[in-house]
Amino acid sequence: MLWDVDYTLVNAGGLGTRMYEAAFRELFGRDLLAVASKAGRTDRAILLDTLALAGIAEPRVHVDDLLAVLACQSAAADGTVRDDVRAMPGASAAVAALADVGARQSVLTGNVRPLAELKLGLAGLGEHLDLDVGAYGDMHEVRAELVPVARQAAREAYGADFGGTSTVLVGDTSLDVAAALAAGARTVAVATGTFSAGELAEAGAHVVLPDLTDASLVLAAVTGHRDADDIKQPGDVGTLAGLDSRASTAAASRPSHGPGAPWPTR
Ligand SMILES: [Mg+2]
């Protein structure tokens, strides 16, 4: 169970951009005037393009240094920044509900780990997330490449296989969806970022939710134990889109104990 961070669990109120600016200033001694497109991308990819936008020759020569400064400043900022970082509506209850059924939860995020930890901490969402088995934005330019990283870490930590749809990604962009699909994982999209429910369904999400405010709906979407016909609230029908029946059946028939279960029960 791998959560995206920005606009899925957290609205960081521009903190990420401010941290980019501070890291760039420390490394190059001047202001950063523009940041490349961010939605769904990894910090490594964003910063490569941002370095190019800033006119830095050979961005690849400098990107690791910039990522390192960003990580260092993010770690040092813990407890001192007073930014408008807040949990997305329902995020805390949704994470708690999944923890209640024994889900192994971590993050798959474009953020470098210290920045993800800073945002989650400021939003009050650190509990229940095993960040040691997460995958982070300095690890690869391509988000889809983070899925095997997290799976490997989870396999080593828990001694269970998280192949196929026993891995579930929840995210707010088409790149979150694409990453899950490329890895054969289950994908639950939330239309709480810049992508509409229609765009996320078009991208191939197994389920699209309007937000995380209905914890039981989130639980059903993640586990595949509920399909569109079971949604009783009139407003839910149009927003729970594109449930993949094969994924639902596979998830519903999977034993709740042992290797392969996406939410090993305690
Ligand atoms: Mg996001």
Residues whose N, C-alpha, C, O or C-beta is under 5 A from the ligand:
A	BS01	MG	D4 V5 D6 Y7 T8 G40 D172
